[in-house]
Amino acid sequence: MDRRSWVVGLVVLVLSAFMLGGTASAHGTVKGAGTEGEGSCTVKSLPSFIAQGEFENAATVGDIIEISCDPYVYSAGAEVTLTASQLYSRCHNITWYDPNDRGDPVIGYTGRTFSVHLDVDGNANVGLIAGSNCMVGESLITLDENESPYETFTTSFQVLPAVNTPQGLYITPSSQVEDAESSGVITIAQAEFSHASEQYVRIGARQLLDRCKRDAKLIIVRADRKIDIESNDEGDGELLNAIELDNNGNGFALLLGSDSCAEGTSLIEADLESSPFTTETGTFTVEAPRVRFGD
């Protein structure tokens, strides 16, 4: 290979790496591979999230944490504790949401730590909202096994500065293995609209509501922690004013399917409630229960 070919190849490689890294950080749409070490469990969070909101909700972020343990070592009711002490200090407040909560998943629990029980496949899914007034930077999130073999695992989550981003509806994660006990799932809908500062966005998730059969619940948690519960008896799977966009045109809400959600893909809609009434769509796929450890 001559020198010119070698230089061209190096430039292409560097540019490709830069573009991939920039996309993941800018949108927070790629599930992080932020698991450290080896052992009986892994823990994954979104790699990053742009600080969003204004006034009392300024610089608020959301995250989804997926726990996967070896069911032959640690599963079926075993308890784990998540600790996000750095993120709590950075954001001053964290509220946790568990779609498989044996009590009431819509309450939300506040604090630096949160404990959950694994299903028979060794899995658990947890969402959180942190803020307001989060400081930009990276935080460590720790998973501790509360029973033998008492191992500890870590992942990281980065708060990014507010910035304009490409218009669209981003579902993060876009698919999830449901809990084997409750068939519950949890994800984040991020709406991004150009030239739509401080406008309101409707979220429509009728298919996801229909998919969650028992007690038929779709729970929408706004960034300010206000909660709406939709059911097949009374709701239509949509929520007006679900998201208030900030001056960068960004906003988000948590979506929880709390009971018996059938596997498959559901259409999610986000549309501006004022002119030009633009609609953006995304999809969320519920995956049937399976062992996720080792994926």
C-alpha positions in Angstrom: 0.0 0.0 0.0 1.5 3.4 -1.0 1.6 6.3 1.4 -1.4 8.2 -0.2 -3.7 5.1 0.1 -2.6 4.7 3.8 -3.4 8.3 4.6 -6.8 8.2 2.8 -7.7 5.1 4.7 -6.8 6.6 8.1 -8.8 9.8 7.4 -11.9 7.7 6.5 -11.5 5.6 9.6 -11.2 8.7 11.9 -14.2 10.5 10.3 -16.4 7.3 10.6 -15.6 7.0 14.3 -16.3 10.7 14.9 -19.7 10.5 13.1 -20.8 7.4 15.0 -19.8 8.8 18.4 -21.5 12.1 17.7 -24.8 10.5 16.8 -24.9 8.4 20.0 -24.2 11.4 22.2 -26.4 13.9 20.4 -29.6 11.9 20.5 -29.1 9.5 23.4 -30.9 6.9 21.1 -28.3 4.2 21.3 -28.4 1.8 24.3 -25.1 2.0 26.1 -22.7 -0.9 26.4 -21.6 0.7 29.7 -21.3 -2.6 31.6 -18.0 -3.2 33.4 -16.4 -6.4 34.5 -17.6 -10.0 34.4 -19.8 -12.0 36.8 -23.4 -13.0 37.3 -25.1 -9.8 36.2 -24.9 -6.9 33.8 -26.5 -3.4 34.0 -27.1 -1.1 31.1 -28.3 2.5 31.0 -28.8 5.0 28.2 -25.3 6.3 27.4 -26.4 10.0 27.6 -29.4 12.3 27.7 -29.7 16.0 26.7 -30.8 18.2 29.6 -34.3 19.4 28.8 -37.0 21.7 30.1 -37.4 25.3 31.4 -38.2 27.2 34.6 -39.0 24.7 37.4 -38.2 21.8 35.0 -35.0 23.2 33.6 -32.2 20.8 32.9 -34.2 17.6 33.6 -33.1 14.2 32.3 -34.5 10.7 32.0 -32.9 7.2 31.9 -33.9 3.6 31.5 -31.8 0.9 33.3 -32.0 -2.7 32.2 -30.7 -5.4 34.6 -29.8 -8.8 33.4 -28.5 -11.6 35.6 -27.6 -15.3 35.1 -30.8 -17.1 36.2 -28.8 -20.1 37.3 -27.0 -17.9 39.8 -29.3 -15.0 40.6 -33.0 -14.7 39.7 -36.7 -15.3 40.6 -37.3 -12.8 43.4 -33.6 -12.1 44.3 -33.2 -8.4 45.2 -30.8 -5.9 43.7 -30.1 -2.3 44.7 -29.4 0.5 42.2 -27.3 3.4 43.5 -27.0 6.6 41.6 -25.4 8.8 44.2 -23.3 10.9 41.7 -26.4 11.5 39.6 -28.4 12.5 42.6 -25.7 15.0 43.7 -25.5 16.3 40.1 -29.3 16.6 39.7 -30.4 17.2 43.3 -33.3 14.7 43.0 -34.1 11.3 41.4 -37.5 9.6 41.1 -37.5 5.9 40.2 -40.3 4.0 38.4 -40.7 0.2 38.3 -43.3 -1.2 35.9 -43.2 -4.5 37.9 -43.9 -2.9 41.2 -45.9 -5.2 43.4 -47.6 -2.2 44.9 -48.2 0.7 42.6 -45.7 1.5 39.8 -47.1 5.1 39.3 -46.1 6.3 42.8 -42.4 6.8 42.0 -39.8 6.6 44.7 -37.3 9.4 45.5 -33.7 8.9 46.7 -30.2 8.0 45.8 -30.9 4.2 45.8 -33.7 2.0 44.6 -34.2 -1.8 45.1 -36.1 -4.2 42.8 -36.7 -7.9 42.5 -35.6 -10.0 39.5 -38.0 -12.1 37.5 -37.4 -15.8 36.7 -35.2 -14.9 33.7 -33.0 -12.7 36.0 -34.2 -9.5 34.5 -35.6 -6.1 35.7 -36.3 -2.8 34.0 -36.3 0.5 35.8 -36.9 4.1 34.7 -35.9 7.4 36.4 -36.3 11.1 36.1 -33.5 13.3 37.5 -33.5 17.0 38.1 -34.3 19.7 37.8 -31.1 21.8 37.3 -28.8 18.9 36.5 -25.1 19.7 36.1 -23.5 18.4 32.9 -21.2 15.5 33.2 -20.8 11.7 33.6 -22.1 9.7 36.6 -21.5 6.2 37.8 -24.6 3.9 38.5 -24.0 0.8 40.6 -25.9 -2.4 40.9 -25.4 -4.5 44.1 -26.7 -8.1 44.6 -28.3 -8.1 48.1 -27.9 -11.8 48.4 -25.1 -14.3 47.7 -22.8 -14.0 45.7 -23.0 -10.3 46.6 -21.4 -9.0 43.5 -21.3 -5.4 42.3 -21.6 -4.1 38.7 -21.4 -0.6 37.2 -22.6 1.4 34.2 -22.4 5.1 33.4 -24.8 7.8 32.4 -23.9 11.3 31.0 -25.9 14.5 31.2 -25.4 16.6 28.1 -25.8 20.3 27.6 -29.0 21.7 26.0 -28.7 21.9 22.3 -30.8 21.9 19.1 -31.3 18.4 17.7 -32.8 16.9 14.5 -36.6 16.9 14.5 -38.2 13.5 15.3 -39.7 11.2 17.9 -37.1 9.0 19.5 -38.1 6.0 21.6 -35.3 5.0 23.9 -34.9 2.1 24.1 -36.9 1.2 21.0 -37.5 -2.4 22.2 -37.4 -4.2 25.5 -37.7 -7.7 27.0 -40.8 -7.5 29.2 -40.8 -8.6 32.8 -41.7 -12.3 33.1 -43.8 -11.8 36.2 -46.0 -8.8 35.2 -45.2 -8.5 31.4 -44.5 -4.8 32.2 -42.2 -2.5 30.1 -40.9 1.0 30.3 -39.3 3.4 27.8 -38.8 7.1 27.1 -40.4 9.2 24.3 -38.2 12.1 23.3 -39.9 14.7 21.0 -37.8 17.1 19.1 -39.4 19.8 16.9 -37.7 22.6 15.0 -38.9 26.2 15.6 -41.4 25.1 18.2 -40.1 26.7 21.4 -42.4 26.2 24.4 -45.1 24.5 22.4 -47.1 21.5 23.7 -47.0 18.0 22.2 -49.6 15.3 22.3 -48.5 11.7 22.8 -50.6 9.0 21.2 -49.9 5.4 22.1 -53.2 3.6 21.5 -51.6 0.4 20.2 -49.4 0.1 23.3 -52.5 0.6 25.5 -54.4 -2.1 23.6 -51.4 -4.4 23.8 -51.4 -4.2 27.7 -54.4 -6.4 28.5 -54.8 -7.1 32.2 -56.0 -4.0 34.0 -55.2 -2.4 30.7 -52.9 0.3 31.8 -50.7 2.8 29.9 -49.0 5.1 32.3 -47.5 8.4 31.0 -45.2 10.3 33.3 -44.4 13.8 32.3 -40.9 15.3 32.9 -42.4 17.3 35.9 -43.5 13.9 37.4 -47.2 14.5 36.7 -48.9 11.2 35.9 -51.7 10.1 33.6 -53.2 6.6 33.7 -54.9 5.3 30.5 -57.1 2.2 30.5 -59.2 0.4 27.8 -62.3 1.1 29.8 -61.8 4.9 30.1 -58.8 6.0 28.1 -57.9 6.4 24.4 -54.1 6.0 24.8 -53.3 9.7 24.2 -52.4 12.6 26.4 -52.6 16.2 25.5 -49.9 18.5 26.9 -47.8 15.4 27.5 -44.7 17.2 26.7 -43.8 20.9 26.9 -40.9 21.7 24.6 -38.1 23.9 25.8 -36.3 26.7 23.8 -34.3 24.0 21.9 -37.6 22.3 20.9 -36.9 19.3 23.1 -39.0 17.4 25.6 -39.7 13.9 26.9 -42.1 11.7 28.9 -41.8 8.1 30.3 -44.2 5.5 28.9 -45.0 2.5 31.1 -47.0 -0.6 30.1 -47.8 -1.9 33.5 -49.6 -5.3 33.0 -49.7 -8.2 30.6 -48.3 -6.4 27.6 -48.4 -8.7 24.5 -45.3 -8.9 22.4 -45.1 -7.0 19.2 -44.5 -3.5 17.8 -46.6 -0.4 18.6 -46.8 2.9 16.8 -46.1 6.0 19.0 -47.2 9.4 17.8 -46.1 12.9 18.9 -47.8 16.0 17.3 -47.7 19.7 17.9 -51.0 21.0 19.4 -50.6 24.3 17.6 -49.6 25.4 14.1 -48.1 23.9 12.0 -49.5 20.8 13.8 -46.6 18.6 12.7 -46.7 14.9 13.6 -43.7 12.7 14.2 -43.8 8.9 14.8 -41.7 6.2 16.3 -42.2 2.6 17.3 -41.7 0.5 20.5 -41.4 -3.2 20.4 -42.4 -5.4 23.4 -40.2 -8.6 23.4 -41.5 -11.8 25.0 -39.7 -12.9 28.3 -36.4 -14.6 27.8 -33.0 -14.8 29.4 -31.2 -11.5 28.5 -27.9 -12.2 30.3 -25.1 -12.7 27.8 -26.7 -10.7 25.0 
